[in-house]
Amino acid sequence: SDEDTGYIEVYIDDYAFHPRSVTISRGDTVRWTNNDSVPFIIKSSVFQSPTLTKGMTFTYTFHERRTYNYYLATHPYTQSGTIVVE
């Protein structure tokens, strides 16, 4: 739908975030979509998603200028992701 145009999209494919690093502006909302058949929980120091099964999404709006590192809490040894808020 047209309401989805405000999101910065990040996809989880094959246990990795695509794109891995995103630079956004303060107040932007990132939406993660799980494209894998494995359920994941996305976690950082400031947010944590519910368990995302295939096709489910999680959104978070960033209000502070800083770098956020996040990872799959269910699979902590996999590649992490980064959100840079300018």
C-alpha positions in Angstrom: 0.0 0.0 0.0 1.0 3.7 -0.4 1.5 4.0 3.4 4.6 1.8 3.2 6.6 4.4 1.3 8.1 6.0 4.4 10.1 2.9 5.5 13.7 2.1 4.9 13.6 -1.5 4.0 16.0 -4.2 5.4 15.6 -7.8 4.5 16.8 -10.9 6.4 17.9 -13.4 3.8 20.1 -16.5 4.5 20.8 -15.4 8.1 22.1 -12.0 7.1 20.8 -8.4 6.8 20.4 -6.8 3.4 21.6 -4.1 3.2 23.9 -4.7 6.1 24.5 -1.0 6.9 22.0 1.8 6.4 22.4 5.5 6.8 19.2 7.3 7.7 18.0 10.6 9.0 16.7 11.3 12.5 13.0 10.3 12.7 13.2 7.7 9.9 11.6 4.3 10.4 13.4 1.1 9.4 11.3 -2.0 8.5 12.9 -5.4 8.7 11.3 -8.3 6.8 12.2 -11.9 7.5 12.5 -13.7 4.1 13.9 -16.9 5.7 11.9 -19.9 6.8 13.7 -19.8 10.2 12.2 -17.5 12.9 14.4 -14.7 14.1 14.5 -12.1 16.9 16.3 -8.8 16.0 18.0 -7.2 19.0 20.1 -4.1 19.8 20.8 -2.1 22.9 17.6 0.0 22.3 15.1 -2.3 20.6 14.1 -5.9 20.3 11.6 -7.4 17.9 9.1 -10.1 18.7 9.8 -13.5 17.1 9.5 -12.9 13.3 8.5 -15.9 11.2 8.7 -15.9 7.5 7.1 -12.8 5.9 6.7 -11.0 9.2 8.0 -7.4 9.7 9.3 -5.3 12.5 9.6 -1.5 12.5 11.6 0.9 14.7 11.8 4.7 14.5 15.2 6.2 15.3 15.2 9.6 17.1 18.8 9.9 18.2 21.9 10.7 16.1 24.2 7.8 16.7 25.2 4.4 15.3 23.1 1.4 16.3 24.5 -2.1 16.0 22.0 -5.0 16.0 22.0 -8.7 15.5 19.9 -11.8 15.4 19.4 -12.7 19.1 18.4 -16.2 18.0 21.6 -16.6 16.1 24.1 -14.3 17.7 27.1 -15.7 15.8 25.8 -14.6 12.4 26.5 -11.3 10.7 25.3 -8.2 12.5 23.8 -5.0 11.0 24.3 -1.3 11.5 22.0 1.7 11.4 23.7 5.1 11.2 21.4 8.0 12.1 22.8 11.3 10.9 
